[in-house]
Amino acid sequence: MGQTEIADLLGVSRQRAQQLYKDGALPPVYDTLAMGPVWLKADIEKWARETGRI
């Protein structure tokens, strides 16, 4: 998942998802592609549940 998909999942703006990344609030990045950092969907969903975001 990229930041846009994370934003969609959380119901926030892409800019807010980017800020969560910059603040170190998201789980560790799975890999970095030309488009930017990406995460495993399962990691983001688990993190979102544990932090009450979904």
RAUR-V165952 format. One line per field, one symbol per residue. ss: DSSP state (h for helix, s for strand, l for the rest). phi: phi as a letter, one per 40 degrees, with the letter a starting at -180 (. if undefined). burial: 1 if it has 24 or more other ideal C-beta (glycine too) atoms within 12 Angstrom, else 0. A space follows every 50 residues. Layout:
# RAUR-V165952
ss = ???
phi = ???
burial = ???
This chain:
# RAUR-V165952
ss = llhhhhhhhhlllhhhhhhhhhllllllllsssllsssllhhhhhhhhhh llll
phi = .cccccdcccgbcccccccdcccgcccdccabbdchcbbcdcccccdccc cgcb
burial = 11100110110000001001100001100000000011100001001100 0000
